[in-house]
Amino acid sequence: MARQSRAPTLLLTRPAPQSQRFAEDLVARIGEVPVVIAPLMQTEFHQPALPPFPFRAVIFTSETGVAAALALGQALPKRAFCVGNRTADAARRAGFDAQSAGGEVNALARMIQASGVEGPLLHLRGHDSTGDLVETLTKGGLETVFLVVYTQKPANLIPEAAALFLHDQPVIVPIFSPRSARLLAEAVPVNRRAPLWIVAISAAAAKAAADLSPARLVIADHPDGENMLHAVAGLYISAGKA
């Protein structure tokens, strides 16, 4: 819930568990800040049948993919290659022997190729996905297939979040994907007054956020949660929070 303050308000649009954790980590780093959590996507898990292949490992490119794997309720290989540390942590909690590529998909492909693992591999992913990890690995000689195990459908901004844009106080929004930027652009009220300060996880996310005409735009030094936290904290510090 937002509190009255002259500091910018932090608007978090990822799924509630990830947003809550991000808010807690930020507060632990710089102290209390006004926060509104308003997910712009609702996750629906699917129950597809696994392809009939003897998979040697699974690939996760999001924490949601790990949750969807658990929801499948089917036997999967224990070895898991993960795009970042948060995803790897989630995979370990789910019982996988997980390795992290540090937050970047190209690094994930290189890590898998250098691991010595044999195919076939199974990438459990959402309906909307950037890049083509499966094609990269397969063309490199490592047979890989994907299975769509969840969909994230657009959701409207809750009234508390929409109201933030009708005042003069800046709103800080971390953007974790190009799709998140596009959904936010569709959701922001047309009569917006608030200056929008965007923290983008990558150049691609920043490019997608350009339609929001941000007053300030920062790209994280590295595409992972820790560097996103650092960048958001830096904006608050520059605004006089600390």
N, C-alpha and C positions, 0 to 999 in steps of 0.2 A: 504494500500500500504506500502511496506517495505521501510525504510529509511536507508541510510548509517550510520552504527554505529558499535562499537566494542562490544556492548552488544549482548547477544543471541537474535535471532529472535523468536517471538512467532508465531507458526503455529496453527490456529484454524480450525478444520475440521468438526465441528457440522454445522447444518443448519444456514444460514446467520443471522437470527434474534438473535438466542442464542449466536452465535459467536460474533456478534457486541456488544451485551450487556456485555458479558464476558470481551471483550477488554476494553470497557468503564469503567467497574467496576475496572479492574486492574489499568488502568491509574489514576483513582481517588484515588487509594490506594498508588501507588508508583511513579506516574509520567509517562511521555511519554516513550514508548518502541516500538521497531520495530515490526509490526504485519502484518501477511498475513492471510487473511480469504479464505479458500479453502474447501468448504464442500465436503465430500467424499460420501454423500448420497443425492439423490433427492427424495423428498416426493411426493407420488401419493395418493390422497384420494380416497376411495371407497364409494359406495352408496348401501350397503347391506340392505335388509329389516330387521327390528328388529324382534327378536324371539317373538312369541305371548304369552308373560308372563307379569304379573303385577309387573314389577320391582319396588323395594322399594328404590334403590340407584344405582348410577353408581360408577365405580372405574376407576381412571386414574393413569397410571404409567409413563406418560410423558406429557409434554406440547403439543406435537404433537397430542396426543390422544384427548386433549381438542379441538384443532383446527379442528380435524377430526369430533368430535361430532357436532361442529357448522356447518360443511359442510354437515352433514347428513340432516339437516333441518327437523328432526323428533322430536316429543315430547319425552322428557326424564325426569326421576325423577330429582328434584332439589337438593336432597342430594347427595354429592359426597365425596368419600374417595380418598385421593391423596397421592402419595408416598412421595412427598417432598414439601418444601415451594414454590418453583418456580411454580410447577404444580398447587398447591392450589391457588396461586395468579392468575394464568391464568384462573383457573376454576371460581374463584370469578368474575373476569372481564367478564366472559361469562355468568354470572347470576346464578351460582350454589352456594349452601350453602356448602362450602368445608371445610374439615378437613385435616390437614397434619400429616403424620407419621414421618416427620423429615428426610426423604431421603433414607430409607432402606426398601426393600420389606418385609422382615420378620416382621419388626416393623409394617408395614402396615397391614399385616394379623392379628397381635395381636390386633392392634387398632380396626379393624373391628369386631373381635370376642368379644371384650370387650365393644363394643358400645351399645349392646342391639338391634341393627337393626335386622329385620327379612328379610328373603329371599322372592323371589329370587333377586339376585344382578346381575348387568351387568358390565363386564369388557370390556371397549373399548380399544383395543390395536392394535399394529402393527403386521405385518406378522412375523417378527423376534422378539422373546421375550425370555428372560432368566427366568429360574425358572418356577414354575407352581402354581401361586397364586390361580387360580380357583380350582385346585385339592385340595390344602391345605384347602381352605375354605369349599369346599363341603364335604370333609372327616371329617371336624370338625362339620358338621351338618348344615352348612349355604349354601343353594343351590345357586350356582353361575355359570353363563355361560359367555363365552367370545364371542366377535364379532370383527373380523379383519376389521378395518376401514381405514387402510393406509398401504402402503408398502414404504420402503425406499430402493431405488435401488442404487447400487454402481455407483459412478461417478469418473472420472479420476482427478488427480491433475492438477490444472491449471499450465501453464508453469512457472509463477512466483514462485509458491510453489515448483515445482519440482527442480527449479534452486537453491533453498536454500541448497539442499543436495549435491551440487557439489562444495561447498567451505568448508573452515576449521572452519567457525564460528558455534558455537553450535546452535541447533534448539530445542526449548522447545515446546513439544506437550502435552496438556492435553488430556487424554484418558478417555472417559465417559462410555465406555462399552467394553466388550470383542470383539464384532463385529467391533467396531471402530478400535481396535488394529489390527485385522486381515486385514481390508480394507487398513489400512495404510501400513502394511507390503507388501501387494500386489502392492501398488502404488509407494512406494519409489524406485527411480532409482537404478539399480543393481550396478552402479559405484559410489555409495554414498561415500562422504568423510566427511561430517559434523558429529560431535558428536551429538548424539540424547539424549536429556534429557526428560524423560517421567515422567509425573505426572498422576498417575492412580487413579481412583475414588474408586477402590476396589482391593482386592487381586485377584479376578477373572480377572479383567481387566489387572492387572500387569502380571499375568501368561500368558495371551494371548499376551502381549507386549514383552515377552521374545524373540520371533522370530526376533524382530527388533534389538537385541543386543544393548540395550541402554547403553550409557556411564554412565548415572545416572538414577536411578529409585526411585521415591518417591511415596508412597501411602498416599492418604489423610487420615487424622485422622478420618473423618466421611464421608460417601458417599453422600455429598451434594455440591451444588455450592459454598457455603461460604467457606468450607474447601478446595475445589479445588483452589479457589482464594488465600487462605492463603498459600497453598503449592507452587503454581506458584510464588507468590510474594517472598517466601522464597528462591527459586532458583535464582531469579534475585538479591536479596540482597546478596546471597552467591557469585554471579558473580561480585559483585562490583557495581550493579546498584544504590544502595542507601546506 
